[in-house]
Amino acid sequence: MKTDRLLLPDGRDIALRHQRGREPTLLFLPGYASDMMGSKALHLADLATRHGISLLRFDYSGTGESSGRFEDGTLASWLDEAEAVAGRTDGPLVLVGSSMGGWLMLHLAERLAGRVVGLVGIAAAPDFTDWGYGDEDKRTLEAEGELRRDNPYGGDAELTTLSFWRSGEALKLLDRTIDFAGPVRLLHGDRDAEVPLDIAFRLKDALASEDVQLIIVKGGNHRLSGPGELALLERTVIDLLKS
């Protein structure tokens, strides 16, 4: 499928793919340092093809096929990009957010009040700049302007910049009511070593919606990308669309 481009006023060049079909449109928000070619994004693309559903997926600036440097990205700038991508269609949206994308999903639901008709969080990680960094990590960020930690999945060290961390701290959600009243489905593994299960319960309670289901996956890790877990994601999305 051809990659489209979205040029923002400040020159950021965002790569996106829009599969057109029936609405509401699924908008997929990747996790930190992930992109629209990950296993969950591709599974949703296949689902959209098979069921004739509209799907938008994209790469944050500094990741995948989008322009820019990863270290220049912040939670606020990536949220702005997500909002701009949502503007490629003016119909109703179901947001699907993975990890950090689940944090952006919540803010976007508030920004686009009236357009967003459902949320699906996959190991959603709101406020992870708060609970995901210890005191020593925060001292390193303040002193050096960045932090590099071992990547739990191997490869290059995981980079966090001070600007990203400060942006996250300014966008925390869990200590207030999240103003979204539509249906919400949260998938979370009970062996998630990166986002404690307690965060999923806090998110459930913070949402204003009275239609929130937290689905705990026995043995599931943070990625939730095994065959059975992707099948669960598909069932969850289809059931939400039907509702």
C-alpha positions in Angstrom: 0.0 0.0 0.0 1.3 3.4 -0.9 2.5 5.7 1.9 1.0 9.2 1.9 2.6 12.3 3.3 1.2 15.0 5.6 3.3 18.2 5.8 2.8 20.2 9.0 3.2 24.0 9.1 6.6 23.7 10.9 8.0 21.4 8.2 7.4 18.0 9.9 6.7 15.5 7.2 4.5 12.7 8.6 4.1 9.4 6.8 0.7 7.8 6.9 -1.4 5.1 5.3 -5.2 5.5 4.9 -7.2 2.4 4.0 -10.6 3.7 3.0 -13.7 1.7 4.0 -16.8 2.1 6.1 -16.8 4.3 9.2 -16.0 4.7 12.0 -12.4 4.9 11.0 -9.8 3.1 13.2 -6.9 5.4 14.1 -3.9 3.4 15.4 -1.4 5.1 17.7 1.9 3.3 18.0 3.9 2.9 21.2 7.2 4.7 22.1 9.8 4.2 19.4 7.4 2.1 17.4 5.8 2.7 14.0 3.0 1.8 11.7 4.7 -1.4 10.5 4.6 -3.2 13.9 2.8 -6.4 14.3 -0.4 -4.9 15.9 -0.6 -2.2 13.2 -0.2 -4.7 10.4 -2.8 -7.0 12.0 -5.3 -4.1 12.1 -4.5 -3.4 8.5 -5.3 -6.9 7.6 -8.5 -6.8 9.7 -9.5 -3.5 7.9 -9.0 -5.1 4.5 -11.0 -8.2 5.4 -13.9 -6.3 6.9 -13.9 -3.3 4.7 -13.2 -0.9 7.6 -11.5 2.5 7.3 -8.1 2.6 9.0 -5.5 5.4 9.5 -2.0 4.5 10.7 1.1 6.7 10.8 4.6 7.2 12.0 5.5 9.9 14.6 8.2 12.3 13.5 11.6 10.7 14.0 10.3 7.2 13.6 9.6 4.9 10.7 9.1 6.8 7.4 8.4 10.2 8.9 11.0 12.9 8.8 12.9 14.3 11.8 15.1 13.0 14.6 13.6 10.8 17.3 15.4 12.7 20.0 13.5 15.9 19.0 10.1 14.3 19.6 8.0 15.0 22.7 4.7 13.7 23.9 3.1 17.0 23.0 4.5 17.1 19.5 3.4 13.5 18.8 0.0 14.3 20.1 -0.3 17.3 17.7 0.8 14.9 14.9 -1.9 12.4 15.9 -4.5 15.2 15.8 -3.3 16.3 12.4 -3.6 12.8 11.0 -7.1 12.4 12.5 -7.9 15.5 10.4 -7.5 13.5 7.2 -11.0 12.3 7.7 -14.0 14.2 9.2 -16.1 11.2 10.3 -16.3 9.3 13.6 -13.2 7.6 15.0 -12.3 4.6 17.1 -8.8 5.2 18.6 -6.6 2.2 19.2 -3.5 3.0 21.3 -0.6 0.8 22.2 1.5 1.6 25.3 2.5 5.3 24.9 -0.1 5.4 22.1 -2.7 4.6 24.8 -1.7 7.8 26.6 -2.0 9.8 23.5 -5.3 8.1 22.7 -6.8 9.5 25.9 -5.7 13.1 25.2 -6.9 12.9 21.6 -10.3 11.6 22.8 -10.7 14.8 24.8 -9.4 17.1 22.1 -11.7 15.6 19.5 -14.8 15.4 21.7 -17.8 14.4 19.6 -15.8 12.6 16.9 -14.3 9.8 19.0 -16.9 7.1 19.5 -14.7 4.4 21.2 -11.3 3.6 22.6 -9.2 0.4 22.6 -6.1 0.5 24.8 -3.3 -2.2 24.4 -1.1 -2.1 27.5 -1.9 1.6 27.8 0.8 3.5 29.6 -0.6 6.9 30.7 1.7 9.0 32.9 4.7 6.7 32.4 7.1 9.6 32.9 5.8 9.7 36.4 5.7 6.1 37.6 8.2 4.6 35.0 11.3 6.5 36.2 13.1 6.2 39.5 14.7 9.1 41.4 18.1 8.2 40.0 16.7 8.2 36.4 15.2 11.6 37.0 18.5 13.0 38.4 20.3 11.7 35.3 17.8 13.4 33.0 18.1 16.7 34.8 21.9 16.6 34.8 22.6 15.2 31.4 19.5 16.0 29.4 18.9 12.4 28.4 18.7 8.9 29.8 19.7 5.6 28.1 18.4 2.4 29.6 18.6 -1.2 28.4 16.0 -2.1 25.8 14.0 -5.1 27.2 13.6 -6.4 23.6 17.4 -6.1 22.7 19.1 -3.8 20.3 20.0 -0.2 20.9 19.5 1.3 24.3 16.1 3.0 25.0 16.5 6.8 24.8 14.5 9.3 26.8 15.3 13.0 26.5 14.7 15.6 29.2 12.3 17.5 26.8 10.2 14.3 26.3 10.1 13.6 30.0 9.1 17.2 30.9 6.4 17.1 28.2 5.0 13.9 29.7 4.9 15.4 33.2 2.9 18.3 31.8 0.3 15.9 30.3 -0.4 13.5 33.2 -3.9 12.2 33.4 -4.4 9.7 36.1 -5.0 12.1 39.0 -8.1 13.6 37.3 -11.2 12.5 35.5 -10.6 11.7 31.9 -13.5 13.3 30.0 -14.6 10.5 27.7 -18.1 8.9 28.0 -18.0 6.4 25.1 -17.2 2.7 25.3 -13.6 1.8 26.3 -11.8 -1.6 26.1 -8.5 -2.0 27.8 -6.3 -5.1 27.1 -3.5 -5.7 29.6 -1.2 -8.6 30.3 -0.8 -9.8 33.9 2.9 -10.3 33.2 3.5 -6.9 31.8 6.9 -6.0 33.2 6.8 -2.4 31.8 3.3 -1.1 32.7 2.1 -2.5 36.0 -1.4 -3.9 36.1 -2.2 -1.3 38.7 -2.0 1.4 36.0 -4.7 -0.3 34.1 -7.0 -0.3 37.2 -6.2 3.4 37.8 -7.0 4.2 34.2 -10.3 2.3 34.4 -11.3 4.3 37.5 -10.1 7.7 36.0 -12.3 7.4 32.9 -15.6 9.2 33.1 -17.2 6.5 30.9 -19.6 4.0 32.5 -18.8 1.5 29.8 -15.2 0.4 30.5 -14.0 -3.2 30.3 -10.6 -4.2 31.5 -9.6 -7.5 29.9 -6.7 -9.1 31.7 -4.7 -11.5 29.6 -3.2 -14.3 31.7 0.5 -14.7 30.9 0.4 -11.7 28.6 3.5 -9.5 28.5 3.8 -5.8 27.4 3.7 -6.4 23.7 0.5 -8.5 23.6 1.5 -9.5 20.0 1.2 -13.3 20.1 -1.3 -15.0 17.8 -3.9 -15.4 20.5 -3.4 -11.9 21.7 -3.8 -10.4 18.2 -6.9 -12.5 17.8 -8.2 -11.0 21.0 -7.4 -7.5 19.8 -9.4 -8.3 16.6 -12.4 -9.6 18.4 -12.3 -6.6 20.8 -12.2 -4.1 17.9 -14.9 -5.9 15.9 -17.2 -6.2 18.9 -16.7 -2.5 19.7 -17.5 -1.5 16.2 -20.7 -3.5 16.3 -21.8 -1.8 19.5 
